[in-house]
Amino acid sequence: MIVSISQPTLFPWLGYFNIIKNSDIFVFLDNVKFEKRSWQMRNRLKATVNTDKSEEWVRIPTQLKKSDTLIKDVIIDNTQDWKARHITSFRTHYGKAYENLNFLRNIYEQEWTKLSDFNIKFITDCCNFLEINTELMMASQLPVSGKKGQLMLNICDHLSTTEYLTTVGSRNYLENYASQFVKSNIKISYHGFQHPIYKQKGGEFLPNMSILDLLFNEQENSKHFV
């Protein structure tokens, strides 16, 4: 049983979906502290107007009343017309591609209160579009607790994990828990991902953009690049 765990970020990059595809279960880590100006609330598109090498950030504004707010509790600031701004950016840089993605248009036609609900809905529907059949679940709905590596271990134990697939960036803090994973007979594997080159508007190819860049450029062919 291969399990991966990650925070529900906004319009994740291609590697995020690759790690989901290579797992049996993917857990949205929605019960940890939200970080301002993080990937949970923003990501990058390739700006194709006037220049080939620039990026444009798309953001969802939030209302943060407490500094220790958990990701699952973050409220969107709907006094700002963020959906209209997003759609304008999509059309500016990708033409009519937005209109061709029915699942995305349906998401923007709904009203959203919590950031994590929006992010998880997008990721879930995007997985369906990309024909990724991994089981998705939320950490907040599991009977587990803990911090950092201990929380990861507890989630893995609860799910009878044999292999924990994680990002290279988590290596530093996971090293402190390596022996505990060994005792639980859980192998830690670090995700290695070679970013593919796909058809992208503009000149020089820019990797590591939001998955939206792939979807808008390749449409139905996107599943072949994950």
C-alpha positions as CSV (number, residue, x, y, z in Angstrom):
1,M,0.0,0.0,0.0
2,I,1.7,3.2,-1.2
3,V,0.5,6.3,0.5
4,S,1.4,10.0,-0.1
5,I,0.4,13.0,1.9
6,S,0.4,16.7,0.9
7,Q,-1.3,19.9,1.7
8,P,-4.2,20.9,-0.6
9,T,-2.5,23.6,-2.7
10,L,-4.0,25.9,-5.3
11,F,-3.8,24.6,-8.8
12,P,-0.8,22.4,-8.0
13,W,2.1,21.8,-10.4
14,L,2.4,18.7,-12.6
15,G,4.6,16.8,-10.1
16,Y,1.9,17.0,-7.5
17,F,-0.4,15.0,-9.7
18,N,2.3,12.6,-10.7
19,I,2.9,11.7,-7.0
20,I,-0.9,11.2,-6.6
21,K,-0.9,8.9,-9.7
22,N,1.9,6.8,-8.2
23,S,0.1,6.2,-4.9
24,D,-2.7,3.9,-3.8
25,I,-4.0,6.5,-1.4
26,F,-3.4,10.3,-1.3
27,V,-4.1,12.2,1.9
28,F,-4.9,15.9,1.9
29,L,-3.0,17.3,4.9
30,D,-5.6,19.8,5.8
31,N,-5.3,19.8,9.6
32,V,-2.0,21.7,9.9
33,K,-1.3,25.4,10.2
34,F,-1.9,27.6,7.2
35,E,1.0,29.7,6.0
36,K,0.3,33.2,4.5
37,R,1.5,33.7,1.0
38,S,1.9,30.0,0.5
39,W,1.1,27.6,-2.3
40,Q,-2.3,27.0,-0.6
41,M,-3.5,30.3,-1.9
42,R,-1.5,31.1,-5.0
43,N,0.3,29.6,-8.0
44,R,1.8,30.7,-11.4
45,L,0.7,30.8,-14.9
46,K,2.9,31.6,-17.9
47,A,2.3,35.1,-19.0
48,T,2.1,35.0,-22.9
49,V,1.4,38.6,-23.5
50,N,4.3,40.9,-24.5
51,T,7.0,38.5,-23.2
52,D,7.8,34.8,-23.4
53,K,9.6,34.3,-20.1
54,S,7.4,36.0,-17.5
55,E,4.9,34.5,-15.0
56,E,1.7,35.7,-13.6
57,W,0.5,34.8,-10.1
58,V,-3.1,33.9,-9.5
59,R,-4.3,34.2,-5.9
60,I,-7.3,33.5,-3.8
61,P,-7.6,36.2,-1.1
62,T,-8.3,35.0,2.5
63,Q,-9.6,36.2,5.8
64,L,-7.2,35.3,8.6
65,K,-8.4,36.2,12.0
66,K,-5.9,34.0,13.9
67,S,-2.3,33.2,13.1
68,D,-2.7,29.5,14.1
69,T,-5.6,28.9,11.7
70,L,-5.6,25.4,10.2
71,I,-5.7,24.9,6.5
72,K,-9.2,23.4,6.6
73,D,-10.6,26.5,8.4
74,V,-9.2,29.2,6.2
75,I,-12.1,31.4,4.9
76,I,-12.0,33.0,1.4
77,D,-12.3,36.8,1.2
78,N,-15.3,37.0,-1.1
79,T,-15.5,40.8,-0.8
80,Q,-12.9,40.6,-3.6
81,D,-13.9,39.5,-7.1
82,W,-11.1,36.9,-7.4
83,K,-13.0,34.6,-9.7
84,A,-13.5,37.3,-12.3
85,R,-9.8,38.2,-12.1
86,H,-8.8,34.5,-12.5
87,I,-11.0,34.1,-15.6
88,T,-9.7,37.3,-17.1
89,S,-6.1,36.0,-16.6
90,F,-7.0,32.6,-18.2
91,R,-8.5,34.3,-21.2
92,T,-5.7,36.8,-21.6
93,H,-2.9,34.2,-21.6
94,Y,-4.7,31.1,-23.0
95,G,-7.5,32.4,-25.3
96,K,-10.6,30.2,-25.4
97,A,-9.0,27.3,-23.6
98,Y,-10.8,28.0,-20.4
99,E,-14.2,27.6,-22.1
100,N,-13.2,24.1,-23.2
101,L,-12.6,22.8,-19.7
102,N,-16.0,22.0,-18.5
103,F,-15.0,20.8,-15.0
104,L,-13.1,24.1,-14.4
105,R,-15.9,26.3,-15.6
106,N,-18.3,24.3,-13.3
107,I,-16.1,25.0,-10.3
108,Y,-16.0,28.7,-11.0
109,E,-19.8,28.8,-11.3
110,Q,-20.1,27.6,-7.7
111,E,-19.8,29.7,-4.6
112,W,-16.9,29.0,-2.2
113,T,-16.4,29.8,1.5
114,K,-13.4,27.8,2.5
115,L,-10.1,27.7,0.6
116,S,-9.4,24.1,1.2
117,D,-12.8,23.1,-0.2
118,F,-12.0,24.9,-3.4
119,N,-8.5,23.4,-3.7
120,I,-9.7,19.9,-2.9
121,K,-12.6,20.1,-5.4
122,F,-10.2,21.3,-8.1
123,I,-7.6,18.6,-7.4
124,T,-10.3,15.9,-7.3
125,D,-12.0,17.0,-10.5
126,C,-8.6,17.4,-12.2
127,C,-7.6,13.9,-11.2
128,N,-10.8,12.6,-12.9
129,F,-10.0,14.6,-16.0
130,L,-6.5,13.2,-16.0
131,E,-7.8,9.7,-15.5
132,I,-6.0,9.3,-12.1
133,N,-7.9,6.8,-10.0
134,T,-6.0,7.1,-6.7
135,E,-8.2,7.1,-3.6
136,L,-8.3,10.6,-2.0
137,M,-9.0,11.4,1.6
138,M,-8.6,14.2,4.1
139,A,-6.3,14.0,7.2
140,S,-8.9,15.9,9.2
141,Q,-11.3,13.0,8.8
142,L,-8.9,10.4,10.1
143,P,-8.6,9.4,13.8
144,V,-5.0,10.5,14.0
145,S,-3.0,13.4,15.6
146,G,0.6,14.5,16.0
147,K,3.0,17.0,14.5
148,K,5.4,16.9,11.5
149,G,7.0,13.5,11.0
150,Q,5.0,11.9,13.8
151,L,1.7,12.9,12.1
152,M,2.9,11.5,8.8
153,L,3.8,8.2,10.6
154,N,0.5,8.1,12.4
155,I,-1.4,8.5,9.2
156,C,0.6,5.9,7.5
157,D,0.1,3.4,10.4
158,H,-3.6,4.0,10.4
159,L,-3.8,3.3,6.6
160,S,-1.6,0.1,6.9
161,T,1.0,1.7,4.7
162,T,3.9,-0.3,3.3
163,E,5.5,2.6,1.4
164,Y,5.3,6.3,2.1
165,L,6.0,8.3,-1.1
166,T,7.0,11.8,-0.3
167,T,8.8,14.8,-1.8
168,V,12.5,15.3,-1.5
169,G,11.9,18.5,0.4
170,S,10.6,16.5,3.4
171,R,13.8,14.6,3.8
172,N,15.3,16.9,6.5
173,Y,12.5,16.5,9.0
174,L,11.7,12.9,8.2
175,E,15.3,11.8,9.0
176,N,14.4,12.3,12.7
177,Y,11.6,9.7,12.4
178,A,13.3,7.2,10.1
179,S,13.8,4.6,12.8
180,Q,10.1,4.8,13.7
181,F,9.1,4.2,10.1
182,V,11.4,1.2,10.0
183,K,9.8,-0.2,13.2
184,S,6.4,0.1,11.6
185,N,7.7,-1.7,8.4
186,I,7.1,1.4,6.3
187,K,9.6,2.2,3.5
188,I,10.2,5.9,2.9
189,S,10.6,6.7,-0.8
190,Y,11.4,10.1,-2.2
191,H,9.6,11.2,-5.3
192,G,11.8,11.7,-8.3
193,F,10.1,13.6,-11.1
194,Q,11.4,14.6,-14.5
195,H,9.3,17.5,-15.8
196,P,8.1,16.8,-19.4
197,I,8.1,19.4,-22.1
198,Y,4.6,19.9,-23.6
199,K,3.1,22.2,-26.1
200,Q,3.2,25.7,-24.4
201,K,2.3,29.1,-25.8
202,G,5.1,31.6,-26.2
203,G,8.7,31.0,-26.8
204,E,11.0,29.4,-24.3
205,F,9.4,26.6,-22.3
206,L,8.8,27.4,-18.6
207,P,8.6,24.3,-16.4
208,N,6.9,24.0,-12.9
209,M,3.9,26.1,-13.8
210,S,0.5,25.4,-12.3
211,I,-1.2,22.3,-13.8
212,L,-3.5,24.9,-15.4
213,D,-0.7,25.7,-17.9
214,L,-0.7,22.1,-19.1
215,L,-4.5,21.8,-19.2
216,F,-4.9,25.0,-21.1
217,N,-2.2,24.1,-23.6
218,E,-2.8,20.4,-24.1
219,Q,-6.5,20.0,-23.2
220,E,-7.5,16.3,-23.6
221,N,-3.8,15.3,-24.2
222,S,-2.8,16.5,-20.7
223,K,-3.2,13.0,-19.2
224,H,-0.3,11.7,-21.3
225,F,2.1,14.0,-19.5
226,V,1.3,13.0,-15.9
